[in-house]
Amino acid sequence: MTKVTELGYVTLGVSDLSAWDAFATTILGLEVTQGETADVRYLRMDYWHHRIKLVNDGTDDLLAMGLRLAGTLELAAMVQRLQAAGVDVRVGSQAEAQARQVLEVAFVTDPNGYAVELFQGPLVQYNLPFHPGRRMHGRFQTAGGGLGHMMLGRRADFAAIHAFYTLLGFTGGIEYRLPLPMLPEPVELMFLNCNDRQHSLAFGPPGEKAINHLMMEVERFEDVGLAGDIVAHAGVPVIIQPGSHANDQMYSFYFKNPSGFMNEIGWGGRQPTGQSEYYQGDAFGHAPVMSNMKGFMVPA
């Protein structure tokens, strides 16, 4: 079945480009390139033209997610499938595709109201090797898994979200039921995968922003520790302390970015098992820093 192959890119609205320039390079280790105007930046983490686009519009939140299809036939088949299911989808113009540095793009909105850009043919700049913004032991892990994963606050019920993303070829479901002392019922979290990464998208309780966190995986364990040292030295607020997840078995930690949501740096994630199971907590660690938790739900 034709399916999405990866979370290819995200577009973020921000209110402080200069803060993001510094954060992206010195904290995350990304390469920053100038956009078409002074209000646009592109962030690179591999050979792609970009994996993250920053737009200075003041929203400090997700503007769109780019989900990749393998090629032109696959994109056309996906558009037909969505139309047959009664989903409103619009095929983008050549100019709209070029503005996203892809060959073709189509636009759809998920049940939460989030903008989804289905695309094929990203610009891969093999003549311009990725140059990290700071020292790294290795590189970012994108082959086979795409940009990383993203958790969003759900604004629709899980059934509607699951049905929509199943049309796109995602699999998965509820993987956590977290008992929290302040709530009468466990908090449920949904995780969806489309490739070798255990999950590319996740949905949890709504927060102050649409996006809860954006995870990037590194090839070397040492780069998680190095990022931790850099975050501490820079005084960046840590939201979730280092630990290991139960579902993707990623060792990671979470910290706050200039737009007020979280970035996660992780290492060692496993592939999807292909079978459903759920957890009530993580393997170890990941204790929240309560003084920094305002506006956040504890992610998994």
C-alpha positions, 0 to 999 in steps of 0.5 A: 500500500502507498504510504508516507515514508517519513516525517521529512520536515517541519515549518515553525513560526517563531518570534525571535529569529536571532535567539533561534540562530544561536540556539540552533547552532550552539545548542542543537548543533544544526547548520543555519542558512539564510532564507529568501527573506530576512524573516526566514531561516533554514536549519540543516541536519544532513544533506537535505536543503533543510529539515526545519524552516523557521518563519518569523511570524510570532506564533512560536508554534508548529505551522506545518509538517511535511510528510514524504511520499516515495515519488510522483506516482505514490503522491498521486495515489495518496491524493486519490485515496484521500479524495475517495475517503472524503478528505479535502486535499489540494494539489499545490502549484509548482511555485508552492512546491519550489517554495518548499524545495520539493518537486511536488506538494499537496495540502491537507488538514488533519482532524486536529486542525494541523497543516499537513504537507504531503510531498515528494522529491526533496532537494538533496544537496550532496554537493554541500555536506552538512556542517554542524553548528558546533562540535559533534562526535557523530551526526544526526540519525536520519537515514531510514527514519527521517527528521526524527519524531514530533509529539503534538497535543491532540485536539480531536479524539484518538479514533479520528486521529488514528483513522486519518493517519491510517489513510496515510499509511501510519501504524500504531496506537495507544502505547502509554497509560500514565497514572498521574497522582493529580488526575483520576484517570491515566493519561493516554498517549498515541504513537504512530510509525511509518518507517524504521523509527519506532514512531514519527508522530505522537499525540498526547493531551493538549498543552499551551502549544500545538507542539509538545516536543521535537526529537532529533536522534544522534548517531553517538551516545556521547553526543547526548551527554555533550548536549547535556553539558552544553545545555547546562553551561548555557543555562537552558531550562531542562524540562525532563531529565535524562532517562530511557523510554519504554516504547522506543527505548531511546536514551534522551533528555528534554529542554526548552527552546526559544519558542517555549516548547521542547527539543529532545536529543536522543540516542539508541532508539529501536525499530517498531515491533509491529505489534501493540503493547502499552506501558505505565512508565519509562525504563528509568529516569526522565523525572520532570523538573517541576520548576520548569514544567509550566505549560507542559504535560510529561511526554513519553 
